Amino acid sequence: MYKSIYKGGFFAYLALIILAIFFYKERIIYADSAFHLFFLIKNGTFEIQAARFGTILTQLLPLIFVKIGAPLKIVVMSYSLNYILNNFICYVLCGSVFKNYRYALILLLFNTMILSDTFYNIQSEIIQGMPMAIALLAYMSAKKTVDMKWYSYPLLFAGLATVAFIHPLAFFIVLFAVMYHLADKSSVADTKLFFISFGVFVLLVAIKHFFFSNGYDDQAEGSINNFATLFPHYFNNGATDKFIKYCIDKFYWMPILAAMNVIAYVVTRKWAKLILFVLLTFAYLMLVIVTHSDGNMTDAYAETMYMPLVFMVALPFTYDVLPLMNRYYLAYVVVAAIILLGLLRIYNTHVSYTNRLNCERALLDKYPHQKVLFAEGRVRMDDLVFSWSTSFEIWMLAVIEYHYSASILVSGKADQLAAEAQSGTRLFMTEWGAINYADLPKQYFNFKDTATMYSILK
């Protein structure tokens, strides 16, 4: 059964690859993706934030194309494609290389169960890191020490380090997997290798926390204080209301599969697994809701935060529920339904991201070949959503569709940037200040207007 589903998963990834190519502008000319690609092109090297060096794997293709001087359209498209290929490679590693078809299915469910906004807002390192973590767990649970070659150990260590450094939330999915396999040791080929690997992983996470700390992670960890300030009203907040709404609108498979897990454990009297599943999933859900109690998360960010919960639901579903369905072919029906509805949901989500591009196209149409700094009040922020990345996005969009390098920025701090914007004629304005034309590679930044300064529209 698992091998048959694994083979069928290739069609799902083919569909995801097609969507990634078709909507490459919506995926890359957007927020952090545009920001990182801009500086990858500017500096000609990998753009790594907060010691999360695993992101190198998702930046390989665009950097290669930049080095060989490919057109910007190809660079942007390759960046979009790189993310899906990273997932697909991990899928092939799980199934074809490690022969762990269960974990391959878990990865397939991760890529389709609730995915919608994070298909377009792709920059979060947890989205990039979870496929790597799943492939790593597939290896750890399927491999035997006696079968390992000498080079397997440094490769395993490299995988553990990559996942440990990629994002703090990666720890929770590895912890859940370890607890699950501890409750069912028969699901692991070599328990000694598996649990020693986990010990090394915990050590690497500790090293990352104490020696490679950064402001972003520290700020996120600071929200743990909400457990004290909100006690005991942990679920009486906007985040809970939003989660319920998400479960109805987009996350519907998650509560359905969670309920199936609970029912299966009750029917089969696997009480230890039932308690483990309920406690750990509830604990993680509580962690997200309490630390984001104001409910101000964007849809994409919220989806990112709940992605580890997808893994926690998918693992017991794959190992313990699907075998109960095999006789009636329900397993194939359920998995196919998850995939097909996931692909449809991803396609339908493109509308808001396409509207955002259309808003920026309207600015290019109205102010062709002009340097303009807009205050947020001068544009439709309902479509634009946020403004800080507009200079990078509009530059990319202009080069690809209008064949010139545009200098347009929408900013919430136009007053502060106005003086710098009018201090010279060879400046590219960003939310953090000006970049001199001389510091930008001419192949991708061919600015024609070197005689006029920015116009300020407040």
N, C-alpha and C positions, 0 to 999 in steps of 0.2 A: 504493500500500500504506500509506504513512505517514498519508496523509489519512484513509483508511478507519479505521485504528486510532485516529486522533485523534477521529473522530466517536464511535467506540465508547467512548472514554474518558469521555464525558459520563455514561454510565450508571454507570461506576465512581465518579465523583464524586458522583452522586446517591445512591448507596449509602452513601458515606462521610458525606454530609450527614445522611442518615437515622440512621446510627449515632451521629453527633455529637449529634443532638437526643435520641435515645433514651437515651443514656448520658451526658447532660450533667452529672449529679451526680457520676458516677464520674470524669469528666474535670476538673471545676472544683472540687469540694469535696474537694480533694486537694493537700496540700503547698504548693509554690510558687504554684500557680494560685490557691489560696484566699488565701494571704498577699498576693499582688499585687492581687487583686480587692478584698480587705478594705480595703487602703490607697487604692486607686483610689476606692472609695466614700467612705471617711473624708475624704480630701483633695479629692475632686471634680476630680481632674486625672490625667493620665497617670502611670503608675508605671514610671519608667525607671531601670534599674540599670546601673552601670558604663559610662555613655555609649553604651549600645546603643539609640540612638534609633529604630532600625527597628522596635522592639517597639510603637511607636505604632500601626502598621498592624494589629496584632492586638488592640488595645484600643479601637478606634474605636467599635464597636457597643455594648459595655457602658457606655462613658462617655456616649454619646448617650442611652441609656436611663436612666442615672442622672440626667442633666441634666433629662430630661422627667418624672422621678419615677415611672418604671415599677416594678411590683412586683419584689421581689428575684428571684423565680423567672425572670422574663423577663430580668433583668440577667445572671443566671448562665447561662441557656440561650444568650443572645446571645454571651456570651464563648466558650462552647464552639463555637458556630456560626462565630464570627469567624475562628478558626484554619483551618477547612476552607475557608471562603470565600476567605481569603487565598491558599491553595494553588490553588483553582479559578480565581481571577482571574489568577494567574500562568500557569496552564495555558492560559487563553483568550488571554492576551497572546502566549504562545509560538506558538500555532497560528493563531488567527483574526486577530490584529493583525500579528505579525511574520512570519507564514507560514512559521515554522520548525517543521515538524511533527516533526522528529527530536528537538529539545529538548523539545517538548511530551510526547513519549513518554518521554524520560528522566525528566521530572518525574512522570509517571504511575507509572513503575517505582519511583521514589524513594518515592512514597506507598503502595506496595503490596508491594515485594519482601521486606522483612524486618520491616515495621511490626507491632508487637504492643503492647508496654508503652508505647512512646512515643506511641501513639494516646491513651492515658489520662494519661500523665505528659508534658504538652504544653508545659511552660514553658521548656524549654531554647531558648536563642536560636539555636543551630545548626539546630534543627528549624524554627524560624520563618524563619531567614535563608536556608536552602538553596533554597527555592522562589524567593525573590527573586534569588538568585545565578544560578539556572538561567534565569530569565526574562531577566536581564541578559546572560548569555552567549548566549542565543538572539538577542537584539537585536544584540549585538556581531558575531556570526558571520554574520548574515543581511543586515545593513544596509550600504548603500554610501554613501560620503560625498556623492556627487552627488545622492542622493535625500533628504538630510537638510535639514530646515528650520532656521531660526535658533534656534528654541526647542528643537530636538532636543539641542543641546549642553549646555545647563544641566540638562535632564532626564537625560541620560546621566551627567553629573557627579554629580547627586543620587543616581542609582542606584548608581554606583561608591562613593560615600561611605557610603551606607546599608549595603551589603554589607561594606565594609571595616571598619566599626565594629560590625557586628552580633555577630560572634564570631570569635576567632582561627582556628578551624578552617575558616572560609569561604575563607581564603587557599589552602588545599590543593586545594580543588575547582577554584578558578579557575586555579591553577597547573597542575593536571593538564590542564584543558581547553586552556590555552594551549600546553602542550607537545604535546598531541595534534594540535591544528590547525597547529602549527609543522611537525610531521612530515607533515601532509597539507594543504598550503595551499589545495588545490582545494576543501576543505570550508568555506572562509571566503570570503564575498562580497567583502570589501575588507580585504586583509591590513594595509594601513597603518592604517586606523581601528581594527582589532582589536588590533594590538600597541601602538599609542599609548594606547589605552584601558587596556590591561594595565599600561603604565608609570605612568599616573595612579593606577591602583588600588594598585600597589606603594607609591607615594609616600604615598597616604592611609593605608595600613596602617602605614607607618613613623611617620606623624604620630600615629596612634592609639596606637602602642606607646610613643613617647617623650614625648608630651604629655598623653595621657589614660590613663595607666596606673592600675591599680586592684589592690587586694590580692588579689582573686579570680584575676585573670589571672596576676599575679605568682607566686602560690602554685602554680598549674598549671604555669607555665613552669619553676618551680624543680625539678619532678620530672625535668627533662632530665638532671639530675645522675646519674640511675640508669644512664645509658649508661656512665659511668665506674665506678660501684660494682658493676654487674652483669657487667662484661666478664670473660670472653667468653660467659657463660652467659645469653644474652638471652632464650631461649625455655624455659628450664627453671624454670618458675614457675607460679603459680596462674592467672595471666591467660591463658596459653596453653591450659591445660586447659579453662578456661571457654569460650574462643573455639571450641575444637573441639566442645565440647558444644553451644554455640549453633548451630554450622553443621549439626549433626545435628537439633536440635530445632526451630529457628526460622529460621536463616539459610540454609537448604538451597539456595535459589535462587542465593545469591551464589557459592558454589563451583561450582555447575553452570554458570552463565553465564560465570564466569571461565574454566572449562575449555573452554567453547565458543569463547571469544575466542582462547585459545591455539591450539586446533586449527585455527580458521579462518585465523589468521595463518601457521601452519606450512604448511597446504595451499596458501594463496595466495602463499606466500613473501614476505610483508610483514615482513621481519626487523626493520626499524627500529621498526615499531609493536609488534612482539612484545617487543623488548627494553624499549621505553618502558613498555609495559603492565606487564610483570613487575617491572621495577625500581621503578616508582613505587608500585604497589599493595603490593609487599612492604615498601617503605620506610615507607609509612603504617601498615601493619599492625604493623611492628616498633616504630614510634613509640608506638602505643597500648599495645601489650603491655609494652614496657619502662617506660613512664611510669606504668603501673598494674600493676606486676609482682606486687603482693600479692594480686591477684585479688579484692579486696574491693568492687569496683564492684557496685552494685545492677543488676538486669536492665535497668531503664529507662535508667540512666546508661550502661551498656555499649552498649546499642543506640544511644544518642545518639552515642557516640564512634565507632561503626562506620558511621554514616550516610554520611560522605564516601566510604567504601569502596564503598558502593552506587553512588554517582555514577561512581566510577572504573571500575566494572564495566559500568554501564549505557551509558556513552557509546560505547565501542568496540563493544559488543554492538549498539547501535542503528544505528551508522553502517556497521559492517563485517560483522556476522554476519547480521542480519535480511535483507539483500538476497540472501544465498545461500540463504535458505529460501523466498523468495517464490514460486518455481515450484510448490512442493508445499504451499503454504498452511500450512506449519509455523509461519511467523511468527505468524499469527493464533492458532494453537493454543497456542503457548508463551506469548504475551502474555496470552491469556485465562486460561490456567492460573495464571499469576503473580497476576493480579488476583483471580480467584475464591478461590484458596487464601489470598491475603492478606486478603480480606474475612472468610473463615471464621476465620482465625487471630486477627484483631482481635476478632471476636465472642467467641470462646472465652476470650480473655484477660480479659474483663470480670469473671470470677468472683472473683479475688483483690481487685479494686477494689470490687466489690459487697460482699464480706465485710467489708472495712474500714468501709464505711458502716454495715453491720449492727452492727458492734462499737460504733460511736458511737450508733446508734439505741438499743442496749441500755442505754447510759449515760443517755440521755434518758428512757427508759422507767422506769429504776430511780430516777432522781433528778430528777423533774419539777419545774420552777420552783425549782431549788436552785442556789446558787453553790457549786461544789465544785472544789477543787484536789487532784488525785490524784497520788500517786507512781506511777511506772511499774509498780512491783510489784503494784499493786492492779488492773491491767487485763490483758487478754490481748494481750500485745505481738506474738504470732505473727500475729494478724490486723491489728493496728494498725500494725505495722512500725516506725514512728517516731512521736514524740509532739509535737515542737516546734510543729506547725501545728494541733493539735487545737482550740485555742480559736477559731480562725477557721473551721475546718470545722464544728464543732458549732454555732456561732452560725448559719451559713448553713443547715445542715440543719434546725435547730429553727425558723427563720423560715419556711422553705419547707414543711415537713411538719407542724410542731407549732404554728405560728402564734404563736410568742413568741420573744423574744430570750434565748437561753440563755447562761449564764456558767459553762462547764465547761472546765477545762484539765487535761490529763495532761502531766506534766513529769518529766524526769530530774533536775531540781534543785528539787524541791518544798521541801526544807529551806531553801534560800536564799530562795525566794519567799514562804514562809509568813508572815513578819512583815509584808511589804508587802501581802499579800492580806488581812490582818486589820487593816489600818491605816485602813480606811474602808468605807463602805457603798455608795458610788457609783463602784465601780471595776470595770473589765473587765480581767481578768488575761491576760497573754500570756507567752510564754517569756522575753521581754525586760523584763518588768515590767508595771506597771498603766497603763491608759489611763482617764482620768476620763470619766464619762458625758457631761459637758458638752462634751467634745471630739469626740463622735460625733453625726452627723446623726440627729435623732429619727425621721425617716421610715423609716430602715432599722434603727435601734437603739432599739427601744421597750422598755426595761427596766422591768418592773413592780416588782421588789423593790429598793427603795432604803433599806430599814431594816435588813437583815441583812448580815453579813460572810461571807466565804468559809469553808466548812468545809474542814478539812485532813484528807485521808485518806491516811496513809502506809503 
